[in-house]
Amino acid sequence: MLLQRFMSQSIEVTTHTIFRDLLRHQPTIVGWNHHLTMARLVARALRLSKSSLIQTGIATHRLEGKYRLSYLIPALLWRESLTIAIPTAFQDRLITTELPQLQQWLGTSKQVYCGDKPPAPEFNGLWIIDSQSWLNLQLHQPELVVGNPIIFDGADDLENWAQDLLTVKLAAEDWDSWRLNQAPIIWEQIIEIKIQLMAALWQRPINPYNCYPLDDSDRVLIESLAKLLASNLSPNWQKFYQELSKIDRLVWAQIDRTRGTLTLAITPTDLVAELAPIWQRQPSILITSAVGLTAKAIGYRQELGLSEITSVKFPLDRQKDLFKLYIPRWMPMPNTSKFQPILVDEIKHLLYLTNSSPKFVVILIQDTPLQAQIAALLAAEWGSRVQVEQTDLNESNILVSGWEFWQQHQDDLPTPQLMIIATLPIPSLEDPLVAAKVAFYKQQRQDWFRLYLLPTGLRILHRAIAPMRSSQGIVAIFDNRIDRRIYGKQVLASLNPMVRINYSDLSWLDSK
């Protein structure tokens, strides 16, 4: 057996030697330049019981994560129990194909358990669990999780997942649940309070998110409901009021003006108090794509309550991952009235260049009204080729969507040859949660733009353009803040490797 040759060596040396042998004899299954370095880092973190943050540069949400071999080999060589948190969509391939092949090649027989419930305390193998399920256990039932080392694959979304898991929402069905077990007079009082609350919210200016933080008068109405039903609250309402009694909680309402529905939500504004204890319970190896402008990823670590840990950021391959970046210098600022008509003309020009050989094109516009207007204008010329946030598409379609839709479905769609980005995905202060986090950074006298808004926007951008690296296509960004703001240099640096092209180079679209 291969492993028996190295039993007396440390796990780092064993991992390095075995990986080097694998690279020599199985070059076709590797295909990444940093396997040896990452494998040693993971092995060292396991041996020293130290947490690490590894930015691979490769999109971690993709099924074929080339970097995964780098942690699977040291995980199988580790003689104690170990947890791997990875999205459910990737688990089948991991358990049925990758791990059995590696176990056979290495000569290991490490037991593998897959499930959202923790294995028995005496278990000494690999526990494979869904990323969000593990996080949910840590947040709500930490006593069930043994402090074994964990490799968290795809930790880019950790903050968003934690925010969702810690948010309590009261939707239409939660209001209706009261109707079944209340006396008519009580139900009438509930409805009256709800109408007062909705009337107050309806008077507020419309924003793209239809979300509004509750002010003091709104909270008085919410608290009056608790007094009205002090002994008869459903579990979800009980959770809501428990959170309402805590400090540093953001309470907001989301209204659907067409349906006349109201959703209440409450969430922590600062996740550090909730997340920091998790990293103290076990060594954690967090694997991400790119969550910071530098290896230290200060903003990302600060948001998650991560102390000083080993942090590494791998560069992308300048040949394999190179894409073309087009940024016209004559665009007006996005917040001016001139921006939209010129944006439409520029998008049309790029699409005209693809007429001779239709290609799959993605147009990312976060502003919902602008998204609908541009989609309608384009459909008038390109007909059914233009689709708005649809997944049943072919190689000749033009997809118009927001960032969230594209992130959720990009793996299931054709690879674009052209991606058009209206504006940078810097979080908007019109989102109550974003505004609350910015306020928190201001209270701490910290640089809220450099530590929060900019890194968050660049993480979204990096993930969105990942398919363009494999197609080596063109990404056109019409946000001239890249050229006119100081932080534009950081944006450009984060997009490397890329080659910036000019107007004349766009003929590539017509020829390819």
HUNORPE-V527462 format. One record per pair of residues at least 6 apart in sequence whose C-alpha atoms are under 7 Angstrom apart, sorted by the first residue. I is the first residue (numbers start at 1). J is the second residue. D is the distance in whole Angstrom. If there is no record, write none. Layout:
I_J_D / I_J_D
This chain:
1_106_7 / 1_107_5 / 2_106_6 / 2_107_6 / 3_106_6 / 3_107_6 / 6_14_6 / 11_43_6 / 12_40_5 / 12_43_5 / 12_44_6 / 15_39_7 / 15_40_7 / 15_73_7 / 15_74_6 / 16_36_6 / 16_40_6 / 19_36_7 / 23_30_7 / 31_66_7 / 32_66_6 / 32_67_7 / 35_67_7 / 35_70_5 / 38_70_6 / 39_70_5 / 39_71_6 / 39_74_7 / 42_71_6 / 42_74_7 / 43_74_5 / 45_51_6 / 45_52_7 / 49_283_5 / 50_283_5 / 51_283_5 / 51_284_5 / 51_285_5 / 51_309_6 / 51_310_7 / 52_284_6 / 52_285_5 / 52_286_6 / 52_309_5 / 52_310_5 / 52_311_6 / 53_285_6 / 53_286_5 / 53_287_6 / 53_310_6 / 53_311_5 / 53_312_6 / 54_286_6 / 54_287_5 / 54_288_6 / 54_311_6 / 54_312_5 / 54_313_6 / 55_287_6 / 55_288_5 / 55_289_5 / 55_290_5 / 55_312_6 / 55_313_5 / 55_314_6 / 56_288_6 / 56_289_5 / 56_290_7 / 56_313_6 / 56_314_5 / 57_289_5 / 57_290_5 / 57_314_6 / 57_315_6 / 57_316_6 / 58_289_5 / 59_289_5 / 59_463_6 / 59_466_6 / 60_154_5 / 60_288_6 / 60_289_6 / 61_154_6 / 62_411_7 / 63_90_6 / 76_110_6 / 80_124_6 / 80_125_7 / 81_123_7 / 81_124_4 / 81_125_5 / 81_126_6 / 81_148_6 / 82_125_6 / 82_126_5 / 82_127_6 / 82_148_6 / 82_149_5 / 82_150_6 / 83_126_6 / 83_127_5 / 83_128_6 / 83_148_7 / 83_149_6 / 83_150_5 / 83_151_6 / 84_127_6 / 84_128_5 / 84_129_6 / 84_150_6 / 84_151_5 / 84_152_6 / 85_128_6 / 85_129_5 / 85_130_5 / 85_131_5 / 85_134_7 / 85_151_6 / 85_152_5 / 85_153_6 / 86_129_6 / 86_130_5 / 86_131_5 / 86_152_6 / 86_153_5 / 86_154_7 / 87_130_5 / 87_131_5 / 88_130_5 / 103_109_6 / 110_125_6 / 111_125_5 / 111_126_6 / 112_125_6 / 112_126_5 / 112_127_6 / 113_126_6 / 113_127_5 / 113_128_6 / 114_127_6 / 114_128_5 / 114_129_6 / 115_128_7 / 115_129_5 / 116_129_5 / 116_130_7 / 116_133_6 / 118_144_7 / 118_145_7 / 132_161_7 / 136_165_7 / 138_145_7 / 138_278_6 / 147_281_6 / 147_282_5 / 148_282_6 / 149_282_5 / 149_283_5 / 149_284_6 / 150_283_6 / 150_284_5 / 150_285_6 / 151_284_6 / 151_285_5 / 151_286_6 / 152_285_6 / 152_286_5 / 152_287_6 / 153_286_6 / 153_287_5 / 153_288_7 / 154_287_6 / 154_288_5 / 155_286_6 / 155_287_6 / 155_288_5 / 156_288_5 / 156_289_7 / 156_291_6 / 159_304_7 / 166_267_6 / 167_265_7 / 167_266_6 / 167_267_4 / 168_240_6 / 168_265_6 / 168_266_5 / 168_267_7 / 169_263_7 / 169_264_6 / 169_265_4 / 169_266_7 / 170_263_5 / 170_264_5 / 170_265_6 / 171_262_7 / 171_263_5 / 171_264_7 / 172_261_7 / 172_262_7 / 172_263_7 / 179_187_6 / 190_225_7 / 193_221_6 / 197_218_6 / 197_221_7 / 207_430_7 / 208_368_7 / 209_431_6 / 210_254_6 / 210_255_6 / 211_252_7 / 211_253_6 / 211_254_4 / 211_255_7 / 211_431_7 / 211_432_7 / 212_252_5 / 212_253_5 / 212_254_6 / 212_432_6 / 213_251_6 / 213_252_4 / 213_253_6 / 213_432_6 / 214_251_6 / 214_252_5 / 214_253_7 / 240_266_7 / 248_268_6 / 248_269_6 / 249_266_7 / 249_267_6 / 249_268_5 / 249_269_6 / 250_266_6 / 250_267_5 / 250_268_6 / 250_269_6 / 251_265_6 / 251_266_4 / 251_267_7 / 252_264_6 / 252_265_5 / 252_266_6 / 253_262_7 / 253_263_6 / 253_264_5 / 253_265_6 / 254_262_6 / 254_263_5 / 254_264_6 / 255_261_6 / 255_262_5 / 255_263_6 / 256_262_7 / 269_436_6 / 269_437_6 / 271_303_7 / 271_304_7 / 272_303_6 / 272_304_6 / 272_305_5 / 275_304_6 / 275_305_6 / 276_304_7 / 276_305_5 / 276_306_6 / 290_459_6 / 291_297_6 / 291_300_6 / 291_459_6 / 292_300_7 / 292_455_6 / 293_494_6 / 295_311_6 / 295_312_5 / 295_313_5 / 296_311_5 / 299_451_5 / 299_452_6 / 316_497_7 / 318_497_5 / 321_469_5 / 321_470_6 / 321_497_7 / 322_469_6 / 322_472_6 / 322_497_5 / 322_498_5 / 323_468_6 / 323_469_5 / 323_472_4 / 323_473_6 / 323_474_6 / 323_498_5 / 323_499_6 / 324_472_7 / 324_473_6 / 324_474_5 / 324_475_6 / 324_498_6 / 324_499_5 / 324_500_6 / 324_501_6 / 325_474_6 / 325_475_5 / 325_476_6 / 325_498_7 / 325_499_6 / 325_500_5 / 325_501_6 / 326_475_6 / 326_476_5 / 326_477_6 / 326_500_6 / 326_501_5 / 326_502_6 / 327_476_6 / 327_477_5 / 327_478_6 / 328_478_7 / 329_480_7 / 331_478_7 / 331_480_6 / 332_338_6 / 332_339_5 / 333_339_6 / 333_480_6 / 334_479_7 / 344_374_7 / 353_509_6 / 353_510_5 / 354_509_6 / 354_510_5 / 356_510_6 / 357_510_7 / 358_396_5 / 359_395_6 / 359_396_5 / 359_397_7 / 359_417_6 / 360_395_5 / 360_396_5 / 360_397_5 / 360_398_6 / 360_414_7 / 360_416_5 / 360_417_6 / 361_397_7 / 361_398_5 / 361_399_6 / 361_416_5 / 361_417_6 / 361_418_5 / 361_419_6 / 362_398_6 / 362_399_5 / 362_400_6 / 362_416_6 / 362_418_7 / 362_419_5 / 362_420_6 / 363_399_6 / 363_400_5 / 363_401_6 / 363_419_6 / 363_420_5 / 363_421_6 / 364_400_6 / 364_401_5 / 364_402_5 / 364_403_6 / 364_420_6 / 364_421_5 / 364_422_6 / 365_371_6 / 365_401_6 / 365_402_5 / 365_421_7 / 365_422_6 / 366_402_5 / 366_403_6 / 375_386_7 / 375_388_7 / 375_400_6 / 378_386_7 / 379_386_5 / 385_396_7 / 385_397_5 / 385_398_6 / 386_397_6 / 386_398_5 / 386_399_6 / 387_398_6 / 387_399_5 / 387_400_6 / 388_399_6 / 388_400_5 / 388_401_6 / 389_399_7 / 389_400_6 / 389_401_5 / 389_405_7 / 391_413_7 / 393_413_7 / 394_414_7 / 395_414_6 / 407_464_6 / 415_467_6 / 415_471_7 / 416_468_7 / 417_471_6 / 417_473_5 / 417_474_6 / 418_473_6 / 418_474_5 / 418_475_6 / 419_474_6 / 419_475_5 / 419_476_6 / 420_475_6 / 420_476_5 / 420_477_6 / 421_476_6 / 421_477_5 / 421_478_6 / 422_477_6 / 422_478_5 / 422_479_6 / 423_477_7 / 423_478_6 / 423_479_5 / 424_479_6 / 425_457_5 / 425_460_7 / 425_461_7 / 426_453_6 / 426_454_6 / 426_456_7 / 426_457_4 / 427_434_7 / 427_453_6 / 427_457_6 / 428_434_7 / 429_435_5 / 438_448_6 / 441_447_7 / 441_448_5 / 442_448_7 / 481_488_6 / 482_488_4 / 482_489_7 / 482_491_7
